[in-house]
Amino acid sequence: MNVLGVDIGGTKVAAGVVDDGGHILQQFRAPMSARGSAEEGFAAVGAAIAGLRAAGARFEAIGIVSPGPLDPWQGIVINPPNLPCWRNYPLADAVRSKFSMPALLDNDANAAALAEAMWGAGRGYSQVFYATLGTGIGTGIVFNGRIHHGRTGAAAEGGHLTIDYHGPLCGCGKRGCIEALASGPALAERARRAAADSTSGALLRLAKGDPAGITTELVAEAFRAGDSVATAVLRQTAELLAIWLGNIIDLLEPEVMVIGGGVSELMSSFFPYIKDLLPRWSINQRCAEIPLLRAHYGADAGIAGAAALCFAAERGAPA
């Protein structure tokens, strides 16, 4: 059985055919009309699916992931900030109607967590905590092959746990969320402030002497070149993540913690340091035993996660 995974973002729709081993066999991308009408947004989704069909792809169900908030049980996209085209939009029903096959919808981080639990770094573990570090910080929780949705489908918003109530204002309206402190943009902002107080170094040279031009990518490049400012910024980010993950362990005590997203490659160098810090930030005396692993799926996590929704349902463990 092959299924189609559809990953909807603010600028693109990525679709891929996935087999039951989690292998992505074919892919197609289409631009997303996020700020147009609801019909234009749906037409972008249809174009991605049609593009694969035109290439000869065959599949028996469609899984869809989108930023939240959404209702996974009703298949409704509620009001994602990055997708203003849709407000209380019945996306799963629209896909079922147009393509005459089963369709499921869930939050992108939830679904990525499920894919990691089924086929990736979390395979073989019953209790998986997943986090994606990127422009934001999204999380997902999988218990015994099932996504933990909570009462209304809004559970596992771990990126919006406050660890410093005097901290910077987060896009969600709260202060000091881990997303506001350790996401890619937060990391870059901290690097800009640090570089402004420096007079030399690889980071400042890469930014052509202007701290305002520092991006997460430049921080990564400077770190690999041994720059002390970039290293200090990443070390501080690791400390913030350790505080956060210590709280996650005290709340959930997962069997494994899996970290994905664009910033995960950069931060993976600090995973041993994070693990060393965990006993300071968790009352669980065995917290350091929990594996901290990089995710198996990178940029294709959304496609794999969307497909995992269908395979989980097929196997009798609905997400």
C-alpha positions, 0 to 999 in steps of 0.5 A, a space after each residue: 500500500 502506498 499513500 500520499 503525504 501532503 505538507 502545507 506551509 505558508 509558501 509551498 505545498 509538498 506532496 510525496 508518495 510514501 510506502 509502508 516502510 516510510 520511504 518517500 518514492 516520488 515528490 512534487 511541490 507547488 506554490 501555496 496561495 496562503 493569502 488568497 481566498 480559501 478556494 485559491 488555497 485549496 487549488 494549490 493543494 490540488 495542484 500538488 496532488 495532481 502533479 504527482 498523479 500526472 507523473 504516474 503516482 498511485 496511492 490509496 489514501 491521502 494524509 495532510 499536515 498543516 500548521 495549527 490550530 486545527 481540529 484533527 478529528 473533524 479535519 478542519 483548519 481553524 486559524 493558522 497565522 501562516 495560512 490566513 486563506 483558511 478560517 474554519 476550513 473543512 480541508 479533509 472533507 474537501 480533499 475527500 470530495 475532490 479525489 474520492 479517497 480517504 483523507 486525514 488531517 493533523 498538525 505538522 509536528 504531531 504527524 512528524 512525531 508519529 513518523 519518527 515513532 513508526 519509522 525513524 529515530 523513535 522506532 522501538 520506543 513506546 513513549 516518544 517526545 518529538 521537537 522540531 527546532 526551526 523558525 518556531 518550535 513545534 512538538 509532538 507526543 506519541 504514546 503506544 503508536 498514537 498521537 496524544 491530542 488532548 481534549 480538543 486536539 490542541 495538546 503538545 504545544 511544547 514550544 509555548 512552555 514558558 521558562 522565563 516569565 520576564 523573557 521576550 514576548 512570543 508570537 503566541 502572546 506569552 513571555 519567555 516561551 522556549 520558542 521565543 528563546 531558542 528558535 532560529 530567529 531567537 538564536 540569530 537575534 542573540 547572536 546579533 546582540 553579542 556580535 555588536 559587543 565584539 570587534 572581530 571574529 568570523 561571525 562579524 566578518 561573515 556579516 561584513 561588519 554589520 551585526 544586523 545582517 547576521 542570520 542563523 545560517 551565518 551563526 552556523 558557518 561561524 561556529 564551524 569556523 571556530 568563532 567564539 561568539 557563535 559558540 557562546 551563543 549556541 552554548 547558551 541556546 543549549 542551556 535554555 533547551 536543557 532547562 526546557 527538556 528537564 521540565 518535559 522529562 519531569 512532566 512526561 518521562 518519555 522513553 526517547 526525545 527526538 529533535 528535528 527541524 532546520 536548527 537541529 543539525 546545528 544544535 546536535 553538536 551540543 546534545 552531549 552538553 544538554 544531557 550533562 545539564 539535565 540533572 540540574 533541571 530535572 528532579 528525575 534522578 535517571 533523566 540522563 538515561 533518556 536518549 536525545 537523538 536527531 530525527 531521521 526525517 529532515 526537510 521531508 518530515 511533513 510528507 512522512 508524517 502526513 503519510 504516517 497518519 494513514 498507515 496508523 489508521 490502517 493498522 488500527 491505531 488511529 493517530 
